[in-house]
Amino acid sequence: MKKIIYQTLPRLWGKGRFSDWDEASLRHLRTLGVDYVWYTGVPRHATGKDFVKGDPGSPYAVTDWRDVNPYLADDPERRMEEFDALVARTHAAGFKVLVDYIPNHVAPDYRGGIVHHDWCDGDWTDTRKNDWSAEATRAEMLQILRFWASRGVDGFRCDMVELVPAEGLKALISAVKADFPDLLFVAEVYGKDNYRRYLEDVGFDLLYDKSGLYDTLRAVCCSGATARGITWNWQWLGELQPRMLNFLENHDEQRLASPQFLGDARRGFAPLACSLLLNTAPFMLYFGQEVGEDGCDGADGRTSIFNWSDPPRLRRLYGALHGGAPLPEAEATVLARYRELTALAQRPAFAEGGTWDLTYCNEHTPGYDPDRHFAFVRFGGGEAWLVVCNFSPVPAAARIALPAELRARCPGLPAVASAYVGAHDARIIKF
């Protein structure tokens, strides 16, 4: 099965309470093929202090690792019970739960057993750097992960792990998995030369492929880079590909539909098809991406993680899921396309099958531009599909050659397949 992770910031969903992730909200995730829900901003963070950035502040400046944010509860005095109910509700709906784990830093007003320095990395002035040389820090980190796992959390998205001693993380993951062997550890890693180390030595299950496929697709879409870069990236990754986490949005990145990125969610269908369907790697969605949220509530194309805000498409999506007005046509169209593609991703050829890049055998095919087009075949489970991504502002019509080696692997495929693909779009054809 193709794993899909859905990241959400609960304080910006509905009224901003745990309870707003109710049956209707979770049912929506089922239509997107989601497996894991990453609830961002659950552990209690600093707020209302002079050093805090924004109101209510960053989820990544944690002040108490054994508490949740009171503002997320309908009854703040019973907030841990309400979090436990959220976990139970999420599990009952058929999903697993991820929360953040931030090993590098805490808030200046942190309360607990982690030893920290009186300085921060870079401009993260709302944090203080953790001291991993202290035995007390390492012991407390293990207890923190056990605390959340014992409450039913199924995994952790681990923040900025390259800033933390790798040997400490390796020992930590090994120790906690001895008690909770099924936990999923997802690492935010940016150095491609570190990928293999963090997977094979440190022990993470998945890594962000931000510096690989994400950066490649953004460069193709926004900077005129050649689509051949997609080939170069997957060849470089090799057997590591199934353990990458592909994505086009998260809280750190600009929204696809923002003026700073593509300016329109419909221009994102080509990179979406590529990132989601190219290989068996898991895929991550960021809440509101599926209706074209554009980050207009922030100043830089990002939905703010620092301030209260009211992203309009998220508001309309929540309302439509809870008996309110239907989505506007443009947003409903984007949502329908996301549902179509995420459903395709669960078919055997995409979820478990092989990939055959067609660029090398179509360098001179009439109508096919290897700088602006990217085509591949996914095959397995008795089926084969052609995917053609058009990163160009003009429609494409090409007769795409399928090599003899592929046809020997997949009997019955034609030598040539015709495909018409709209501008900034993707076409998926079942053979």
DODO-956894 format. One record per residue (C-alpha): residue number from 1; x, y, z. Coordinates in nm, 2 decimals. Layout:
atom i=NUM&xx=X&yy=Y&zz=Z
...
This chain:
atom i=1&xx=0.00&yy=0.00&zz=0.00
atom i=2&xx=0.12&yy=0.35&zz=-0.08
atom i=3&xx=0.16&yy=0.54&zz=0.25
atom i=4&xx=0.01&yy=0.89&zz=0.26
atom i=5&xx=0.08&yy=1.12&zz=0.55
atom i=6&xx=-0.15&yy=1.42&zz=0.61
atom i=7&xx=0.00&yy=1.71&zz=0.81
atom i=8&xx=-0.25&yy=1.94&zz=0.99
atom i=9&xx=-0.21&yy=2.22&zz=1.23
atom i=10&xx=-0.51&yy=2.16&zz=1.46
atom i=11&xx=-0.53&yy=2.52&zz=1.59
atom i=12&xx=-0.62&yy=2.64&zz=1.24
atom i=13&xx=-0.88&yy=2.37&zz=1.17
atom i=14&xx=-1.24&yy=2.45&zz=1.26
atom i=15&xx=-1.25&yy=2.63&zz=1.59
atom i=16&xx=-0.89&yy=2.52&zz=1.66
atom i=17&xx=-0.97&yy=2.24&zz=1.90
atom i=18&xx=-0.88&yy=1.87&zz=1.91
atom i=19&xx=-1.26&yy=1.80&zz=1.89
atom i=20&xx=-1.28&yy=1.96&zz=1.54
atom i=21&xx=-1.09&yy=1.66&zz=1.41
atom i=22&xx=-1.42&yy=1.47&zz=1.43
atom i=23&xx=-1.58&yy=1.19&zz=1.23
atom i=24&xx=-1.66&yy=1.42&zz=0.93
atom i=25&xx=-1.30&yy=1.56&zz=0.92
atom i=26&xx=-1.15&yy=1.22&zz=0.94
atom i=27&xx=-1.39&yy=1.08&zz=0.68
atom i=28&xx=-1.25&yy=1.34&zz=0.44
atom i=29&xx=-0.90&yy=1.20&zz=0.49
atom i=30&xx=-1.03&yy=0.86&zz=0.38
atom i=31&xx=-1.12&yy=1.00&zz=0.04
atom i=32&xx=-0.75&yy=1.10&zz=0.00
atom i=33&xx=-0.61&yy=0.76&zz=0.08
atom i=34&xx=-0.44&yy=0.88&zz=0.40
atom i=35&xx=-0.27&yy=0.64&zz=0.64
atom i=36&xx=-0.11&yy=0.87&zz=0.90
atom i=37&xx=-0.23&yy=1.20&zz=1.04
atom i=38&xx=0.05&yy=1.42&zz=1.16
atom i=39&xx=-0.10&yy=1.66&zz=1.42
atom i=40&xx=0.15&yy=1.95&zz=1.43
atom i=41&xx=0.17&yy=2.17&zz=1.73
atom i=42&xx=0.05&yy=1.93&zz=2.00
atom i=43&xx=0.32&yy=1.94&zz=2.27
atom i=44&xx=0.29&yy=2.25&zz=2.49
atom i=45&xx=0.49&yy=2.54&zz=2.35
atom i=46&xx=0.58&yy=2.88&zz=2.48
atom i=47&xx=0.33&yy=3.16&zz=2.44
atom i=48&xx=0.26&yy=3.50&zz=2.58
atom i=49&xx=0.63&yy=3.57&zz=2.66
atom i=50&xx=0.85&yy=3.85&zz=2.53
atom i=51&xx=1.07&yy=3.60&zz=2.34
atom i=52&xx=0.78&yy=3.43&zz=2.16
atom i=53&xx=0.75&yy=3.48&zz=1.79
atom i=54&xx=0.39&yy=3.55&zz=1.71
atom i=55&xx=0.07&yy=3.48&zz=1.89
atom i=56&xx=0.03&yy=3.21&zz=2.01
atom i=57&xx=0.38&yy=3.12&zz=1.90
atom i=58&xx=0.59&yy=2.85&zz=1.73
atom i=59&xx=0.50&yy=2.48&zz=1.79
atom i=60&xx=0.88&yy=2.42&zz=1.78
atom i=61&xx=0.96&yy=2.61&zz=2.10
atom i=62&xx=0.83&yy=2.35&zz=2.34
atom i=63&xx=0.81&yy=2.44&zz=2.71
atom i=64&xx=0.66&yy=2.12&zz=2.85
atom i=65&xx=0.71&yy=1.79&zz=2.67
atom i=66&xx=0.45&yy=1.61&zz=2.89
atom i=67&xx=0.17&yy=1.85&zz=2.83
atom i=68&xx=-0.04&yy=1.96&zz=2.54
atom i=69&xx=-0.15&yy=2.32&zz=2.45
atom i=70&xx=-0.44&yy=2.42&zz=2.66
atom i=71&xx=-0.59&yy=2.62&zz=2.38
atom i=72&xx=-0.65&yy=2.30&zz=2.18
atom i=73&xx=-0.90&yy=2.17&zz=2.44
atom i=74&xx=-1.26&yy=2.25&zz=2.48
atom i=75&xx=-1.19&yy=2.22&zz=2.86
atom i=76&xx=-0.83&yy=2.31&zz=2.92
atom i=77&xx=-0.83&yy=2.13&zz=3.26
atom i=78&xx=-0.90&yy=1.81&zz=3.08
atom i=79&xx=-0.67&yy=1.87&zz=2.78
atom i=80&xx=-0.48&yy=1.54&zz=2.81
atom i=81&xx=-0.80&yy=1.34&zz=2.82
atom i=82&xx=-0.91&yy=1.53&zz=2.50
atom i=83&xx=-0.58&yy=1.45&zz=2.33
atom i=84&xx=-0.63&yy=1.08&zz=2.42
atom i=85&xx=-0.97&yy=1.10&zz=2.28
atom i=86&xx=-0.83&yy=1.24&zz=1.96
atom i=87&xx=-0.59&yy=0.96&zz=1.93
atom i=88&xx=-0.86&yy=0.70&zz=1.99
atom i=89&xx=-1.09&yy=0.87&zz=1.74
atom i=90&xx=-0.82&yy=0.88&zz=1.48
atom i=91&xx=-0.74&yy=0.51&zz=1.53
atom i=92&xx=-1.11&yy=0.42&zz=1.52
atom i=93&xx=-1.13&yy=0.59&zz=1.18
atom i=94&xx=-0.85&yy=0.37&zz=1.05
atom i=95&xx=-0.55&yy=0.61&zz=1.07
atom i=96&xx=-0.23&yy=0.62&zz=1.27
atom i=97&xx=-0.10&yy=0.93&zz=1.46
atom i=98&xx=0.22&yy=1.12&zz=1.42
atom i=99&xx=0.33&yy=1.41&zz=1.64
atom i=100&xx=0.65&yy=1.62&zz=1.64
atom i=101&xx=0.97&yy=1.53&zz=1.82
atom i=102&xx=1.21&yy=1.82&zz=1.84
atom i=103&xx=1.55&yy=1.69&zz=1.96
atom i=104&xx=1.76&yy=2.00&zz=1.89
atom i=105&xx=1.60&yy=2.27&zz=2.11
atom i=106&xx=1.34&yy=2.37&zz=2.37
atom i=107&xx=1.19&yy=2.71&zz=2.46
atom i=108&xx=1.38&yy=2.94&zz=2.70
atom i=109&xx=1.11&yy=2.88&zz=2.97
atom i=110&xx=1.13&yy=2.50&zz=2.92
atom i=111&xx=1.04&yy=2.29&zz=3.23
atom i=112&xx=1.17&yy=1.94&zz=3.25
atom i=113&xx=1.48&yy=1.72&zz=3.26
atom i=114&xx=1.65&yy=1.82&zz=2.93
atom i=115&xx=1.97&yy=2.01&zz=2.99
atom i=116&xx=2.01&yy=2.30&zz=2.75
atom i=117&xx=2.26&yy=2.58&zz=2.67
atom i=118&xx=2.19&yy=2.95&zz=2.70
atom i=119&xx=2.21&yy=3.01&zz=2.33
atom i=120&xx=2.03&yy=2.92&zz=2.01
atom i=121&xx=2.10&yy=2.81&zz=1.65
atom i=122&xx=2.09&yy=3.09&zz=1.40
atom i=123&xx=1.79&yy=3.32&zz=1.45
atom i=124&xx=1.58&yy=3.08&zz=1.64
atom i=125&xx=1.57&yy=3.32&zz=1.93
atom i=126&xx=1.26&yy=3.16&zz=2.08
atom i=127&xx=1.46&yy=2.85&zz=2.15
atom i=128&xx=1.76&yy=2.72&zz=2.34
atom i=129&xx=2.00&yy=2.45&zz=2.21
atom i=130&xx=1.98&yy=2.12&zz=2.39
atom i=131&xx=2.30&yy=1.97&zz=2.54
atom i=132&xx=2.32&yy=1.61&zz=2.41
atom i=133&xx=2.65&yy=1.55&zz=2.59
atom i=134&xx=2.45&yy=1.55&zz=2.92
atom i=135&xx=2.34&yy=1.20&zz=3.03
atom i=136&xx=2.03&yy=1.36&zz=3.18
atom i=137&xx=1.93&yy=1.49&zz=2.83
atom i=138&xx=1.96&yy=1.15&zz=2.67
atom i=139&xx=1.77&yy=0.98&zz=2.95
atom i=140&xx=1.49&yy=1.24&zz=2.93
atom i=141&xx=1.46&yy=1.22&zz=2.56
atom i=142&xx=1.39&yy=0.85&zz=2.59
atom i=143&xx=1.12&yy=0.90&zz=2.85
atom i=144&xx=0.96&yy=1.17&zz=2.64
atom i=145&xx=0.92&yy=0.93&zz=2.34
atom i=146&xx=0.80&yy=0.66&zz=2.57
atom i=147&xx=0.54&yy=0.90&zz=2.72
atom i=148&xx=0.39&yy=0.98&zz=2.38
atom i=149&xx=0.40&yy=0.62&zz=2.25
atom i=150&xx=0.23&yy=0.50&zz=2.57
atom i=151&xx=-0.06&yy=0.74&zz=2.49
atom i=152&xx=-0.11&yy=0.56&zz=2.15
atom i=153&xx=0.10&yy=0.78&zz=1.93
atom i=154&xx=0.23&yy=0.57&zz=1.63
atom i=155&xx=0.53&yy=0.77&zz=1.52
atom i=156&xx=0.73&yy=1.09&zz=1.52
atom i=157&xx=0.82&yy=1.35&zz=1.27
atom i=158&xx=1.17&yy=1.44&zz=1.39
atom i=159&xx=1.28&yy=1.80&zz=1.35
atom i=160&xx=1.62&yy=1.91&zz=1.22
atom i=161&xx=1.80&yy=1.59&zz=1.31
atom i=162&xx=2.13&yy=1.69&zz=1.14
atom i=163&xx=2.18&yy=1.94&zz=1.42
atom i=164&xx=2.19&yy=1.66&zz=1.68
atom i=165&xx=2.46&yy=1.39&zz=1.74
atom i=166&xx=2.37&yy=1.10&zz=1.52
atom i=167&xx=2.49&yy=0.84&zz=1.77
atom i=168&xx=2.26&yy=0.98&zz=2.03
atom i=169&xx=1.96&yy=0.95&zz=1.80
atom i=170&xx=2.06&yy=0.60&zz=1.70
atom i=171&xx=2.07&yy=0.49&zz=2.06
atom i=172&xx=1.74&yy=0.66&zz=2.13
atom i=173&xx=1.55&yy=0.50&zz=1.83
atom i=174&xx=1.69&yy=0.16&zz=1.92
atom i=175&xx=1.59&yy=0.19&zz=2.28
atom i=176&xx=1.23&yy=0.31&zz=2.22
atom i=177&xx=1.17&yy=0.06&zz=1.94
atom i=178&xx=1.27&yy=-0.22&zz=2.18
atom i=179&xx=0.95&yy=-0.13&zz=2.37
atom i=180&xx=0.74&yy=0.00&zz=2.07
atom i=181&xx=0.87&yy=-0.18&zz=1.76
atom i=182&xx=0.61&yy=-0.05&zz=1.52
atom i=183&xx=0.68&yy=0.32&zz=1.58
atom i=184&xx=0.75&yy=0.52&zz=1.26
atom i=185&xx=1.04&yy=0.77&zz=1.27
atom i=186&xx=1.04&yy=1.03&zz=1.00
atom i=187&xx=1.35&yy=1.26&zz=0.98
atom i=188&xx=1.38&yy=1.61&zz=0.84
atom i=189&xx=1.71&yy=1.58&zz=0.66
atom i=190&xx=1.85&yy=1.82&zz=0.41
atom i=191&xx=2.20&yy=1.70&zz=0.32
atom i=192&xx=2.16&yy=1.44&zz=0.04
atom i=193&xx=2.50&yy=1.29&zz=0.13
atom i=194&xx=2.35&yy=1.21&zz=0.48
atom i=195&xx=2.05&yy=1.02&zz=0.35
atom i=196&xx=2.21&yy=0.67&zz=0.36
atom i=197&xx=2.36&yy=0.73&zz=0.70
atom i=198&xx=2.04&yy=0.84&zz=0.86
atom i=199&xx=1.84&yy=0.55&zz=0.71
atom i=200&xx=2.09&yy=0.26&zz=0.74
atom i=201&xx=2.30&yy=0.36&zz=1.04
atom i=202&xx=2.09&yy=0.59&zz=1.26
atom i=203&xx=1.77&yy=0.39&zz=1.20
atom i=204&xx=1.51&yy=0.63&zz=1.07
atom i=205&xx=1.23&yy=0.47&zz=0.87
atom i=206&xx=1.16&yy=0.76&zz=0.63
atom i=207&xx=1.35&yy=1.08&zz=0.53
atom i=208&xx=1.22&yy=1.40&zz=0.37
atom i=209&xx=1.34&yy=1.42&zz=0.01
atom i=210&xx=1.33&yy=1.79&zz=0.02
atom i=211&xx=1.68&yy=1.84&zz=-0.13
atom i=212&xx=1.61&yy=1.58&zz=-0.40
atom i=213&xx=1.27&yy=1.55&zz=-0.57
atom i=214&xx=1.11&yy=1.86&zz=-0.41
atom i=215&xx=1.39&yy=2.10&zz=-0.50
atom i=216&xx=1.41&yy=1.94&zz=-0.85
atom i=217&xx=1.04&yy=1.98&zz=-0.92
atom i=218&xx=1.04&yy=2.33&zz=-0.79
atom i=219&xx=1.33&yy=2.43&zz=-1.01
atom i=220&xx=1.16&yy=2.27&zz=-1.31
atom i=221&xx=0.83&yy=2.45&zz=-1.24
atom i=222&xx=0.97&yy=2.79&zz=-1.14
atom i=223&xx=1.32&yy=2.84&zz=-1.27
atom i=224&xx=1.31&yy=2.67&zz=-1.61
atom i=225&xx=1.54&yy=2.38&zz=-1.50
atom i=226&xx=1.53&yy=2.08&zz=-1.72
atom i=227&xx=1.29&yy=1.79&zz=-1.64
atom i=228&xx=1.58&yy=1.56&zz=-1.69
atom i=229&xx=1.67&yy=1.65&zz=-1.33
atom i=230&xx=1.39&yy=1.42&zz=-1.22
atom i=231&xx=1.57&yy=1.13&zz=-1.39
atom i=232&xx=1.90&yy=1.23&zz=-1.23
atom i=233&xx=1.75&yy=1.25&zz=-0.88
atom i=234&xx=1.58&yy=0.90&zz=-0.89
atom i=235&xx=1.89&yy=0.75&zz=-1.04
atom i=236&xx=2.10&yy=0.90&zz=-0.76
atom i=237&xx=1.86&yy=0.77&zz=-0.49
atom i=238&xx=1.86&yy=0.42&zz=-0.63
atom i=239&xx=1.74&yy=0.17&zz=-0.37
atom i=240&xx=1.68&yy=0.44&zz=-0.11
atom i=241&xx=1.37&yy=0.57&zz=-0.30
atom i=242&xx=1.11&yy=0.36&zz=-0.11
atom i=243&xx=1.23&yy=0.52&zz=0.22
atom i=244&xx=1.20&yy=0.88&zz=0.10
atom i=245&xx=0.90&yy=1.09&zz=0.19
atom i=246&xx=0.79&yy=1.29&zz=-0.12
atom i=247&xx=0.59&yy=1.61&zz=-0.08
atom i=248&xx=0.51&yy=1.94&zz=-0.24
atom i=249&xx=0.40&yy=2.13&zz=0.07
atom i=250&xx=0.46&yy=2.13&zz=0.44
atom i=251&xx=0.47&yy=2.40&zz=0.71
atom i=252&xx=0.82&yy=2.51&zz=0.61
atom i=253&xx=0.75&yy=2.55&zz=0.24
atom i=254&xx=0.55&yy=2.79&zz=0.04
atom i=255&xx=0.21&yy=2.68&zz=-0.07
atom i=256&xx=0.19&yy=2.55&zz=-0.43
atom i=257&xx=-0.09&yy=2.80&zz=-0.51
atom i=258&xx=0.09&yy=3.09&zz=-0.36
atom i=259&xx=0.21&yy=3.38&zz=-0.58
atom i=260&xx=0.57&yy=3.29&zz=-0.46
atom i=261&xx=0.54&yy=2.93&zz=-0.61
atom i=262&xx=0.29&yy=2.85&zz=-0.89
atom i=263&xx=0.01&yy=3.11&zz=-0.83
atom i=264&xx=-0.26&yy=2.86&zz=-0.90
atom i=265&xx=-0.33&yy=2.51&zz=-0.76
atom i=266&xx=-0.42&yy=2.38&zz=-1.11
atom i=267&xx=-0.06&yy=2.45&zz=-1.23
atom i=268&xx=0.05&yy=2.20&zz=-0.97
atom i=269&xx=-0.10&yy=1.89&zz=-1.13
atom i=270&xx=0.22&yy=1.80&zz=-1.32
atom i=271&xx=0.45&yy=1.80&zz=-1.02
atom i=272&xx=0.18&yy=1.63&zz=-0.81
atom i=273&xx=0.15&yy=1.34&zz=-1.05
atom i=274&xx=0.53&yy=1.31&zz=-1.06
atom i=275&xx=0.58&yy=1.33&zz=-0.68
atom i=276&xx=0.29&yy=1.10&zz=-0.60
atom i=277&xx=0.32&yy=0.84&zz=-0.87
atom i=278&xx=0.68&yy=0.82&zz=-0.98
atom i=279&xx=0.78&yy=0.55&zz=-0.73
atom i=280&xx=0.66&yy=0.36&zz=-0.42
atom i=281&xx=0.79&yy=0.62&zz=-0.18
atom i=282&xx=0.53&yy=0.75&zz=0.07
atom i=283&xx=0.38&yy=1.09&zz=0.00
atom i=284&xx=0.28&yy=1.38&zz=0.23
atom i=285&xx=-0.01&yy=1.63&zz=0.20
atom i=286&xx=-0.04&yy=1.95&zz=0.39
atom i=287&xx=-0.39&yy=2.05&zz=0.51
atom i=288&xx=-0.56&yy=2.27&zz=0.25
atom i=289&xx=-0.33&yy=2.17&zz=-0.03
atom i=290&xx=-0.61&yy=1.95&zz=-0.17
atom i=291&xx=-0.83&yy=2.26&zz=-0.22
atom i=292&xx=-0.55&yy=2.50&zz=-0.33
atom i=293&xx=-0.49&yy=2.69&zz=-0.01
atom i=294&xx=-0.25&yy=2.97&zz=-0.12
atom i=295&xx=-0.09&yy=3.10&zz=0.20
atom i=296&xx=-0.26&yy=3.44&zz=0.17
atom i=297&xx=-0.29&yy=3.45&zz=0.55
atom i=298&xx=0.08&yy=3.49&zz=0.57
atom i=299&xx=0.33&yy=3.73&zz=0.42
atom i=300&xx=0.55&yy=3.49&zz=0.23
atom i=301&xx=0.32&yy=3.23&zz=0.08
atom i=302&xx=0.32&yy=3.01&zz=0.39
atom i=303&xx=0.04&yy=2.93&zz=0.62
atom i=304&xx=0.17&yy=3.08&zz=0.95
atom i=305&xx=0.28&yy=2.85&zz=1.22
atom i=306&xx=0.34&yy=3.15&zz=1.45
atom i=307&xx=0.01&yy=3.34&zz=1.45
atom i=308&xx=-0.36&yy=3.28&zz=1.47
atom i=309&xx=-0.49&yy=3.30&zz=1.12
atom i=310&xx=-0.79&yy=3.22&zz=0.91
atom i=311&xx=-0.69&yy=3.05&zz=0.58
atom i=312&xx=-1.00&yy=3.10&zz=0.37
atom i=313&xx=-0.99&yy=2.77&zz=0.17
atom i=314&xx=-0.94&yy=2.57&zz=0.49
atom i=315&xx=-1.24&yy=2.75&zz=0.64
atom i=316&xx=-1.46&yy=2.67&zz=0.34
atom i=317&xx=-1.34&yy=2.31&zz=0.34
atom i=318&xx=-1.42&yy=2.26&zz=0.70
atom i=319&xx=-1.76&yy=2.42&zz=0.65
atom i=320&xx=-1.84&yy=2.20&zz=0.34
atom i=321&xx=-1.75&yy=1.89&zz=0.54
atom i=322&xx=-1.98&yy=1.99&zz=0.82
atom i=323&xx=-2.30&yy=2.07&zz=0.63
atom i=324&xx=-2.22&yy=2.42&zz=0.52
atom i=325&xx=-2.20&yy=2.57&zz=0.18
atom i=326&xx=-2.04&yy=2.36&zz=-0.09
atom i=327&xx=-1.69&yy=2.44&zz=-0.21
atom i=328&xx=-1.66&yy=2.70&zz=-0.49
atom i=329&xx=-1.62&yy=2.52&zz=-0.82
atom i=330&xx=-1.25&yy=2.59&zz=-0.86
atom i=331&xx=-1.17&yy=2.44&zz=-0.51
atom i=332&xx=-1.40&yy=2.15&zz=-0.57
atom i=333&xx=-1.22&yy=2.08&zz=-0.90
atom i=334&xx=-0.88&yy=2.08&zz=-0.73
atom i=335&xx=-1.01&yy=1.85&zz=-0.46
atom i=336&xx=-1.16&yy=1.61&zz=-0.71
atom i=337&xx=-0.82&yy=1.58&zz=-0.89
atom i=338&xx=-0.64&yy=1.51&zz=-0.57
atom i=339&xx=-0.89&yy=1.24&zz=-0.48
atom i=340&xx=-0.85&yy=1.09&zz=-0.83
atom i=341&xx=-0.47&yy=1.08&zz=-0.81
atom i=342&xx=-0.44&yy=0.96&zz=-0.46
atom i=343&xx=-0.69&yy=0.68&zz=-0.55
atom i=344&xx=-0.47&yy=0.59&zz=-0.84
atom i=345&xx=-0.17&yy=0.58&zz=-0.61
atom i=346&xx=-0.32&yy=0.28&zz=-0.43
atom i=347&xx=-0.35&yy=0.06&zz=-0.74
atom i=348&xx=-0.09&yy=-0.22&zz=-0.74
atom i=349&xx=0.12&yy=-0.08&zz=-1.02
atom i=350&xx=0.17&yy=0.25&zz=-0.83
atom i=351&xx=0.17&yy=0.12&zz=-0.48
atom i=352&xx=0.41&yy=-0.17&zz=-0.52
atom i=353&xx=0.52&yy=-0.19&zz=-0.89
atom i=354&xx=0.82&yy=-0.09&zz=-1.09
atom i=355&xx=0.91&yy=0.23&zz=-1.26
atom i=356&xx=1.04&yy=0.28&zz=-1.62
atom i=357&xx=1.16&yy=0.63&zz=-1.70
atom i=358&xx=1.10&yy=0.70&zz=-2.07
atom i=359&xx=1.31&yy=1.01&zz=-2.11
atom i=360&xx=1.62&yy=0.84&zz=-2.25
atom i=361&xx=1.43&yy=0.68&zz=-2.54
atom i=362&xx=1.23&yy=1.00&zz=-2.63
atom i=363&xx=1.50&yy=1.26&zz=-2.66
atom i=364&xx=1.41&yy=1.32&zz=-3.02
atom i=365&xx=1.05&yy=1.21&zz=-3.03
atom i=366&xx=0.83&yy=1.47&zz=-3.21
atom i=367&xx=0.62&yy=1.66&zz=-2.97
atom i=368&xx=0.82&yy=1.55&zz=-2.67
atom i=369&xx=1.04&yy=1.80&zz=-2.50
atom i=370&xx=1.27&yy=1.64&zz=-2.24
atom i=371&xx=1.33&yy=1.97&zz=-2.08
atom i=372&xx=0.96&yy=2.04&zz=-2.02
atom i=373&xx=0.80&yy=1.69&zz=-2.03
atom i=374&xx=0.86&yy=1.39&zz=-1.82
atom i=375&xx=0.71&yy=1.04&zz=-1.90
atom i=376&xx=0.73&yy=0.71&zz=-1.72
atom i=377&xx=0.55&yy=0.38&zz=-1.70
atom i=378&xx=0.44&yy=0.21&zz=-1.37
atom i=379&xx=0.39&yy=-0.16&zz=-1.39
atom i=380&xx=0.30&yy=-0.45&zz=-1.16
atom i=381&xx=0.01&yy=-0.65&zz=-1.04
atom i=382&xx=-0.09&yy=-0.74&zz=-1.39
atom i=383&xx=-0.13&yy=-0.38&zz=-1.51
atom i=384&xx=0.07&yy=-0.10&zz=-1.66
atom i=385&xx=0.01&yy=0.28&zz=-1.67
atom i=386&xx=0.17&yy=0.56&zz=-1.87
atom i=387&xx=0.22&yy=0.89&zz=-1.69
atom i=388&xx=0.31&yy=1.20&zz=-1.88
atom i=389&xx=0.38&yy=1.52&zz=-1.69
atom i=390&xx=0.37&yy=1.85&zz=-1.88
atom i=391&xx=0.56&yy=2.14&zz=-1.71
atom i=392&xx=0.51&yy=2.37&zz=-2.01
atom i=393&xx=0.26&yy=2.65&zz=-2.04
atom i=394&xx=0.14&yy=2.51&zz=-2.37
atom i=395&xx=-0.04&yy=2.18&zz=-2.44
atom i=396&xx=0.17&yy=1.88&zz=-2.55
atom i=397&xx=0.08&yy=1.61&zz=-2.81
atom i=398&xx=0.34&yy=1.34&zz=-2.84
atom i=399&xx=0.37&yy=0.98&zz=-2.97
atom i=400&xx=0.59&yy=0.84&zz=-2.69
atom i=401&xx=0.82&yy=0.55&zz=-2.77
atom i=402&xx=0.81&yy=0.25&zz=-2.54
atom i=403&xx=1.14&yy=0.05&zz=-2.56
atom i=404&xx=1.16&yy=-0.31&zz=-2.65
atom i=405&xx=1.31&yy=-0.39&zz=-2.30
atom i=406&xx=1.00&yy=-0.25&zz=-2.13
atom i=407&xx=0.77&yy=-0.44&zz=-2.37
atom i=408&xx=0.95&yy=-0.76&zz=-2.30
atom i=409&xx=0.89&yy=-0.69&zz=-1.93
atom i=410&xx=0.52&yy=-0.60&zz=-1.98
atom i=411&xx=0.39&yy=-0.81&zz=-2.28
atom i=412&xx=0.11&yy=-0.64&zz=-2.47
atom i=413&xx=0.24&yy=-0.29&zz=-2.45
atom i=414&xx=0.25&yy=-0.10&zz=-2.78
atom i=415&xx=0.57&yy=0.03&zz=-2.93
atom i=416&xx=0.43&yy=0.38&zz=-2.94
atom i=417&xx=0.17&yy=0.55&zz=-2.72
atom i=418&xx=-0.01&yy=0.87&zz=-2.81
atom i=419&xx=-0.07&yy=1.13&zz=-2.54
atom i=420&xx=-0.23&yy=1.47&zz=-2.53
atom i=421&xx=-0.15&yy=1.66&zz=-2.21
atom i=422&xx=-0.28&yy=2.01&zz=-2.12
atom i=423&xx=-0.05&yy=2.29&zz=-2.01
atom i=424&xx=0.08&yy=2.24&zz=-1.65
atom i=425&xx=-0.10&yy=1.91&zz=-1.63
atom i=426&xx=-0.05&yy=1.54&zz=-1.63
atom i=427&xx=-0.21&yy=1.25&zz=-1.83
atom i=428&xx=-0.24&yy=0.90&zz=-1.69
atom i=429&xx=-0.32&yy=0.63&zz=-1.94
atom i=430&xx=-0.40&yy=0.26&zz=-1.86
atom i=431&xx=-0.27&yy=0.02&zz=-2.12
